Amino acid sequence: MRGVLVTGGSRGIGRAVARAFAAGGDRVAVHYAGRRADAERTLEELPGTGHALLRADLGEPGAAERLVAEAVDALGTVDVLVNNAAVAPAADTLHPVTGTPLAQWQRVWRRMVDVNLLGAADLSWAVAAHLVERGAAGALVNVGSRGAFRGEPDFPAYGATKAALHALGQSLAVALAPHGITVTSVAPGFIATERQAAKLSGPEGERLRTESPFGRVGTPEEVAATVRFLASPAAAWASGTVVDLNGASYLRT
């Protein structure tokens, strides 16, 4: 039984990831920033016992270190970190380079960098330090995006921070391999989360489904299954990889 810290676990991919690990017998710390009711629902739905609910704004200095310390206290150990929390594309984070006032451009960029990249980097440092101190093997899995490769013209900071997250994972994979710690990333395409329900049911829905030759979009459970596998000992030789999960909607070379 492992201790697993899942950031951004209040709904969507994070909730599915938390469920997948709990269903496998692991203890899960569900992190949230502002959606407490949703996070409580995630916690209630987890099978097994020994789970925890933890709050932190990962854009604040020191928040990541505190979160890891609280997760260790709650679970006993943290053996797996899933860096899923992110400031995502939304109406209030729209920032195309043309037409966006500089103040708004800077605000969105700084918030996305603080949470999507620096928060994940600090969490990775803290969990790696915990594992190395214990002399224990473990796994770090980053939830990136296909936007890191195809570009995000309306949300360039999102694409840039996800690309940086993938690169961070590859650097850490090399650095932490001698300690038996694996580091991998997944790059999902469009996923049918609660946040995207209105878009899928609206005028854009058919276009989004036809992006993939499968004629549909992905599910949070499909991402969660891959994340859980990458965190398993069976996937140790995949350390350093970035797994595309986009239903062949974007093929990179």
C-alpha positions as CSV (number, residue, x, y, z in Angstrom):
1,M,0.0,0.0,0.0
2,R,1.5,3.3,-1.1
3,G,0.9,6.9,-0.2
4,V,-0.2,8.9,-3.3
5,L,-0.5,12.7,-3.5
6,V,-2.8,13.8,-6.3
7,T,-2.9,17.6,-6.9
8,G,-6.0,19.2,-8.4
9,G,-8.1,16.3,-7.2
10,S,-11.4,18.0,-6.8
11,R,-12.9,16.8,-10.1
12,G,-12.1,15.8,-13.7
13,I,-8.8,14.0,-14.4
14,G,-7.6,14.5,-10.8
15,R,-10.7,12.8,-9.4
16,A,-10.4,9.9,-11.8
17,V,-6.7,9.5,-10.9
18,A,-7.5,9.5,-7.2
19,R,-10.2,6.9,-7.7
20,A,-7.8,4.7,-9.8
21,F,-5.1,4.6,-7.1
22,A,-7.6,4.1,-4.3
23,A,-9.2,1.2,-6.2
24,G,-5.8,-0.4,-6.3
25,G,-5.4,-0.3,-2.6
26,D,-3.3,2.9,-2.2
27,R,-3.9,5.7,0.4
28,V,-4.6,8.9,-1.4
29,A,-4.2,12.6,-0.4
30,V,-6.6,14.6,-2.5
31,H,-5.4,18.2,-2.9
32,Y,-7.6,21.1,-3.9
33,A,-7.2,24.9,-4.0
34,G,-10.7,26.4,-4.0
35,R,-13.4,23.8,-4.8
36,R,-13.8,22.2,-1.4
37,A,-17.2,20.7,-2.0
38,D,-16.0,19.0,-5.1
39,A,-12.9,17.7,-3.3
40,E,-15.0,16.4,-0.5
41,R,-17.1,14.5,-3.0
42,T,-13.9,13.0,-4.5
43,L,-12.8,11.9,-1.0
44,E,-16.2,10.4,-0.2
45,E,-16.1,8.3,-3.4
46,L,-12.7,6.8,-2.8
47,P,-12.8,3.1,-1.9
48,G,-10.7,1.9,1.1
49,T,-9.5,3.9,4.1
50,G,-6.7,6.2,5.2
51,H,-7.3,8.9,2.6
52,A,-7.0,12.6,3.3
53,L,-8.2,16.0,2.0
54,L,-5.6,18.8,1.8
55,R,-5.8,22.4,0.7
56,A,-3.1,24.6,-0.8
57,D,-2.7,27.4,-3.3
58,L,0.3,26.1,-5.2
59,G,1.0,29.6,-6.5
60,E,1.9,30.8,-3.1
61,P,5.5,30.6,-1.9
62,G,6.1,27.7,0.4
63,A,2.7,26.1,-0.3
64,A,4.2,23.1,-2.1
65,E,6.6,22.1,0.7
66,R,3.8,22.5,3.3
67,L,1.5,20.3,1.2
68,V,4.0,17.5,0.9
69,A,4.7,17.7,4.7
70,E,1.0,17.5,5.4
71,A,0.6,14.6,3.0
72,V,3.4,12.7,4.7
73,D,1.7,13.3,8.1
74,A,-1.7,12.2,6.8
75,L,-0.6,9.1,4.8
76,G,2.6,8.1,6.6
77,T,4.6,8.2,3.4
78,V,4.3,9.8,-0.1
79,D,5.5,7.2,-2.6
80,V,3.8,8.7,-5.7
81,L,3.2,12.3,-6.7
82,V,0.8,13.2,-9.5
83,N,1.3,16.8,-10.7
84,N,-2.2,17.4,-12.0
85,A,-3.1,20.8,-10.6
86,A,-3.1,23.6,-13.2
87,V,-4.5,27.0,-14.1
88,A,-6.4,25.8,-17.2
89,P,-7.7,27.5,-20.4
90,A,-10.9,29.3,-19.5
91,A,-12.7,32.6,-20.3
92,D,-10.9,34.4,-17.6
93,T,-7.5,33.2,-18.6
94,L,-7.8,33.9,-22.4
95,H,-4.7,35.9,-23.5
96,P,-4.0,35.8,-27.2
97,V,-0.9,37.9,-28.0
98,T,-2.9,40.4,-30.1
99,G,-5.8,42.2,-28.4
100,T,-4.8,41.4,-24.8
101,P,-3.8,44.3,-22.6
102,L,-0.3,44.0,-21.2
103,A,-1.5,43.9,-17.6
104,Q,-3.8,41.0,-18.3
105,W,-1.1,39.2,-20.3
106,Q,1.3,39.5,-17.4
107,R,-1.2,38.5,-14.8
108,V,-2.2,35.3,-16.7
109,W,1.4,34.4,-17.5
110,R,2.6,34.8,-13.9
111,R,-0.3,32.8,-12.5
112,M,0.2,29.9,-14.9
113,V,3.9,29.8,-14.4
114,D,3.5,29.9,-10.6
115,V,1.0,27.1,-10.5
116,N,1.6,24.9,-13.6
117,L,5.4,24.9,-13.5
118,L,6.9,26.3,-10.3
119,G,4.3,24.7,-8.1
120,A,4.9,21.3,-9.8
121,A,8.7,21.8,-9.6
122,D,8.6,22.5,-5.9
123,L,6.3,19.5,-5.2
124,S,8.6,17.3,-7.2
125,W,11.6,18.6,-5.2
126,A,9.9,18.0,-1.9
127,V,8.6,14.5,-2.8
128,A,12.0,13.5,-4.2
129,A,13.7,14.7,-1.0
130,H,11.3,12.7,1.1
131,L,11.9,9.5,-1.0
132,V,15.7,9.9,-1.1
133,E,15.8,10.5,2.7
134,R,13.9,7.3,3.2
135,G,16.0,5.4,0.7
136,A,12.7,4.4,-1.0
137,A,11.8,4.0,-4.7
138,G,8.9,6.0,-6.0
139,A,7.2,7.7,-8.9
140,L,6.4,11.2,-10.1
141,V,3.9,11.6,-12.9
142,N,3.1,14.9,-14.6
143,V,-0.1,15.7,-16.3
144,G,0.9,17.9,-19.3
145,S,-1.0,18.5,-22.5
146,R,-0.9,18.0,-26.3
147,G,-0.9,21.8,-26.3
148,A,2.7,21.7,-25.4
149,F,3.4,20.4,-28.9
150,R,0.7,21.7,-31.2
151,G,0.6,25.2,-29.7
152,E,-2.1,27.2,-27.8
153,P,-2.6,30.5,-29.7
154,D,-5.3,31.7,-27.4
155,F,-3.5,30.4,-24.2
156,P,0.2,30.6,-25.0
157,A,1.2,30.5,-21.3
158,Y,-0.7,27.3,-20.9
159,G,1.1,25.7,-23.8
160,A,4.5,27.0,-22.6
161,T,4.1,25.8,-19.0
162,K,3.0,22.4,-20.1
163,A,6.0,22.1,-22.4
164,A,8.2,23.2,-19.6
165,L,6.5,20.6,-17.3
166,H,7.4,17.8,-19.8
167,A,11.0,19.0,-20.0
168,L,11.2,19.2,-16.2
169,G,10.1,15.6,-16.0
170,Q,12.7,14.5,-18.4
171,S,15.5,16.3,-16.5
172,L,14.3,14.8,-13.2
173,A,14.0,11.3,-14.7
174,V,17.7,11.4,-15.4
175,A,18.6,12.9,-12.0
176,L,16.5,10.6,-9.9
177,A,17.0,7.3,-11.7
178,P,20.0,6.4,-9.5
179,H,17.6,6.6,-6.5
180,G,15.0,4.3,-8.0
181,I,12.6,7.1,-8.6
182,T,10.8,7.2,-12.0
183,V,9.5,10.4,-13.6
184,T,7.1,10.4,-16.5
185,S,4.5,12.6,-18.1
186,V,1.2,12.3,-20.0
187,A,0.0,14.7,-22.6
188,P,-3.8,14.4,-22.9
189,G,-5.8,15.9,-25.8
190,F,-9.3,17.1,-25.2
191,I,-10.9,15.2,-22.3
192,A,-14.6,15.0,-21.3
193,T,-14.4,16.5,-17.8
194,E,-17.1,18.3,-16.0
195,R,-15.5,21.6,-16.9
196,Q,-15.8,20.8,-20.6
197,A,-19.4,19.5,-20.5
198,A,-21.0,22.7,-21.9
199,K,-18.5,22.9,-24.7
200,L,-19.1,19.3,-25.8
201,S,-22.8,19.7,-25.8
202,G,-22.7,23.0,-27.7
203,P,-21.8,24.0,-31.2
204,E,-18.1,23.1,-30.8
205,G,-18.9,19.5,-29.7
206,E,-18.9,17.9,-33.1
207,R,-15.7,19.6,-34.2
208,L,-13.9,18.5,-31.0
209,R,-15.1,14.9,-31.5
210,T,-14.0,14.8,-35.1
211,E,-10.5,15.9,-34.2
212,S,-9.8,12.3,-33.5
213,P,-10.3,9.5,-36.1
214,F,-12.1,7.6,-33.3
215,G,-14.8,10.2,-33.5
216,R,-14.9,11.0,-29.8
217,V,-12.9,12.7,-27.1
218,G,-11.0,11.1,-24.3
219,T,-12.2,10.3,-20.8
220,P,-10.7,11.1,-17.4
221,E,-10.6,7.3,-16.7
222,E,-8.4,6.7,-19.7
223,V,-5.9,9.3,-18.5
224,A,-6.1,7.9,-14.9
225,A,-5.4,4.3,-16.1
226,T,-2.2,5.4,-17.9
227,V,-1.1,7.6,-14.9
228,R,-1.5,4.6,-12.6
229,F,0.4,2.3,-14.9
230,L,3.3,4.8,-15.2
231,A,3.5,5.0,-11.4
232,S,3.8,1.2,-11.1
233,P,7.1,-0.8,-11.0
234,A,6.1,-2.4,-14.3
235,A,6.6,0.9,-16.0
236,A,10.0,1.7,-14.6
237,W,11.7,1.5,-18.0
238,A,9.4,4.2,-19.3
239,S,11.0,6.8,-17.0
240,G,11.6,10.0,-18.9
241,T,8.9,9.5,-21.5
242,V,5.9,11.6,-22.4
243,V,2.9,9.6,-23.3
244,D,0.5,11.1,-25.8
245,L,-3.2,10.5,-24.9
246,N,-5.1,12.2,-27.7
247,G,-6.7,9.5,-29.8
248,A,-4.4,10.3,-32.7
249,S,-5.8,13.8,-32.9
250,Y,-2.3,15.2,-33.0
251,L,0.7,13.2,-34.1
252,R,4.1,14.6,-33.2
253,T,7.4,13.6,-34.9
